[in-house]
Amino acid sequence: MESIALPADFKDLLKTAKKQASTDWEKDFTKELAERHKKWGDGLYVSEKQLAILQKIAGGKDEDADAEEEEGA
């Protein structure tokens, strides 16, 4: 798994995702990332997949709904 440096807006992204998290899994995911960020600061690295999940949570979008929109359903 390849790790990437945090984007410049990571703190805002994380804050928004914590507010938007609706499932227990999303809440746990954002809580864990927040704790890791508190410990490591901007030196924290995340995987591309973790960042994509965080962006999805922050956007409040459902991947299944996105797929249906793209298909014109």
C-alpha angles and dihedrals in degrees: 000000000000118000125212134199117259118269116246091252095050095119092053091043091051092047091051092046091052089054093045097044107119107170128061089245093054091047091050092045094052092042091053092048091048091052092048090048091050090053099042103023117197089343088076116115124203133186121255088247093053090051091048091051091049091050090049092052092046091050091050090224127145114222091218091053090049091053091051091050091051091051091049094242 
